[in-house]
């Protein structure tokens, strides 16, 4: 019997890099001339990987999101790893918005990825394991084809391919 080859499909974000990007964005909010006196605030909860943003208007909230997004992109974090909720009206004519960092692949997305892999009609077997997906096959070429197809697809979150053996 041929040796079984496999790889894992995961979705992880380095929280230390997120914290570094947050620190840079918070510093820029206090120094940038168009955001300095607006009262816009940005907070990061490292424990649950969530952002809280408060701003005097939707326009300023969008600018704060853009500043944070540019700092995350410079740190190599895919912007699709942050899910922003809808902007809510808060007290005192301000707006509030929260966002969270996506860690792991949820069950629905994992099942969708597994179905897409099976639809390729290649000799491989996708298996959902909690917050990751393992793809195994006897041929490394098949696994490389699967990775190429997954890179072309969009699942709403960044995917990494680890433990390729």
C-alpha positions as CSV (number, residue, x, y, z in Angstrom):
1,X,0.0,0.0,0.0
2,X,1.3,3.5,-0.9
3,X,2.1,5.9,1.8
4,X,-0.7,8.3,2.6
5,X,0.2,12.0,2.1
6,X,-1.8,14.8,3.6
7,X,-2.1,18.5,4.5
8,X,-4.3,20.6,6.8
9,X,-6.4,23.6,5.8
10,X,-6.5,26.1,8.7
11,X,-7.4,29.7,9.3
12,X,-5.3,31.3,11.9
13,X,-4.1,34.8,12.7
14,X,-1.1,35.7,14.7
15,X,-2.6,37.7,17.6
16,X,0.8,39.4,18.4
17,X,0.8,40.9,14.9
18,X,-2.8,42.0,15.4
19,X,-1.8,43.7,18.7
20,X,1.2,45.4,17.0
21,X,-1.0,46.7,14.2
22,X,-3.6,47.9,16.8
23,X,-0.9,49.7,18.8
24,X,0.3,51.5,15.6
25,X,-3.2,52.4,14.6
26,X,-4.0,53.8,18.1
27,X,-0.9,55.9,18.0
28,X,-1.8,57.2,14.5
29,X,-5.3,58.2,15.8
30,X,-3.7,60.5,18.4
31,X,-1.2,62.0,15.9
32,X,-3.0,62.3,12.6
33,X,-4.3,65.9,12.1
34,X,-7.7,64.9,10.6
35,X,-8.5,62.4,13.4
36,X,-6.7,64.1,16.4
37,X,-9.6,66.0,18.0
38,X,-12.5,63.9,16.8
39,X,-12.8,61.7,19.9
40,X,-12.6,58.5,17.8
41,X,-11.4,55.5,19.9
42,X,-10.3,52.0,19.0
43,X,-10.0,49.2,21.5
44,X,-8.7,45.6,21.2
45,X,-9.6,42.7,23.4
46,X,-6.8,40.2,23.0
47,X,-8.7,37.5,25.0
48,X,-11.5,37.1,22.5
49,X,-9.9,38.8,19.5
50,X,-12.4,41.7,19.1
51,X,-12.2,45.3,18.2
52,X,-14.5,48.1,19.5
53,X,-14.6,51.4,17.6
54,X,-16.3,54.6,18.6
55,X,-16.4,57.7,16.4
56,X,-18.5,60.9,16.1
57,X,-19.7,59.9,12.6
58,X,-19.8,57.0,10.1
59,X,-17.3,58.8,7.9
60,X,-14.7,59.0,10.8
61,X,-15.4,55.4,11.7
62,X,-14.6,54.4,8.1
63,X,-11.3,56.3,8.4
64,X,-10.4,54.6,11.6
65,X,-11.2,51.2,10.0
66,X,-9.0,52.2,7.0
67,X,-6.1,53.2,9.3
68,X,-6.4,49.8,11.2
69,X,-6.7,47.9,7.9
70,X,-3.5,49.5,6.5
71,X,-1.6,48.6,9.6
72,X,-2.9,45.0,9.5
73,X,-2.0,44.7,5.8
74,X,1.6,46.0,6.5
75,X,1.9,43.3,9.2
76,X,0.9,40.6,6.7
77,X,-2.6,40.0,8.0
78,X,-5.3,39.4,5.5
79,X,-8.1,41.9,5.9
80,X,-10.8,39.2,5.3
81,X,-9.7,37.9,8.7
82,X,-11.6,40.8,10.4
83,X,-15.4,40.7,10.3
84,X,-17.0,44.0,11.1
85,X,-20.6,44.3,12.4
86,X,-23.0,47.0,11.2
87,X,-22.5,50.5,12.5
88,X,-24.8,51.3,15.4
89,X,-25.9,54.6,16.7
90,X,-24.6,55.3,20.2
91,X,-25.3,58.0,22.8
92,X,-24.3,61.6,22.2
93,X,-24.6,61.6,18.4
94,X,-21.7,59.0,18.0
95,X,-21.5,55.7,16.3
96,X,-20.2,52.4,17.5
97,X,-18.9,49.4,15.6
98,X,-17.4,46.1,16.7
99,X,-15.3,43.6,14.8
100,X,-13.8,40.3,15.5
101,X,-10.8,38.3,14.3
102,X,-11.7,35.0,12.7
103,X,-9.7,32.1,14.2
104,X,-10.3,28.6,12.9
105,X,-12.8,27.3,10.3
106,X,-16.4,27.0,11.4
107,X,-18.3,23.8,10.6
108,X,-20.4,25.3,7.8
109,X,-17.4,26.6,5.9
110,X,-15.4,23.4,6.5
111,X,-18.3,21.4,5.1
112,X,-18.5,23.7,2.1
113,X,-14.7,23.4,1.5
114,X,-14.9,19.6,1.8
115,X,-17.8,19.5,-0.7
116,X,-15.8,21.6,-3.2
117,X,-12.9,19.2,-2.8
118,X,-15.1,16.2,-3.4
119,X,-16.6,17.9,-6.5
120,X,-13.1,18.1,-8.0
121,X,-13.4,14.3,-8.6
122,X,-9.8,13.7,-7.6
123,X,-8.6,10.8,-5.5
124,X,-8.4,12.5,-2.2
125,X,-10.3,12.4,1.1
126,X,-11.2,15.6,3.0
127,X,-11.9,15.2,6.7
128,X,-13.3,17.9,9.0
129,X,-11.5,18.0,12.4
130,X,-12.9,20.6,14.8
131,X,-11.6,23.9,13.4
132,X,-9.5,22.6,10.6
133,X,-9.8,20.4,7.5
134,X,-7.4,17.5,6.7
135,X,-7.0,16.4,3.1
136,X,-5.3,13.1,2.4
137,X,-4.3,11.2,-0.7
138,X,-1.8,8.7,-2.0
139,X,-0.5,11.2,-4.6
140,X,1.2,14.5,-3.7
141,X,0.3,15.8,-7.2
142,X,-3.4,15.5,-6.3
143,X,-2.8,17.4,-3.1
144,X,-1.1,20.2,-5.0
145,X,-4.0,20.4,-7.4
146,X,-6.4,20.6,-4.4
147,X,-4.3,23.5,-2.9
148,X,-4.3,25.3,-6.3
149,X,-8.1,25.0,-6.6
150,X,-8.6,26.2,-3.0
151,X,-6.4,29.2,-3.5
152,X,-8.7,30.2,-6.5
153,X,-11.8,30.0,-4.4
154,X,-13.1,32.6,-1.9
155,X,-14.5,31.3,1.4
156,X,-14.7,34.7,3.2
157,X,-11.7,34.1,5.3
158,X,-7.9,33.5,4.7
159,X,-6.8,29.9,4.5
160,X,-3.4,28.5,5.2
161,X,-2.1,25.1,4.2
162,X,0.0,23.4,6.9
163,X,1.5,20.0,7.8
164,X,2.1,19.1,4.1
165,X,3.6,15.5,4.3
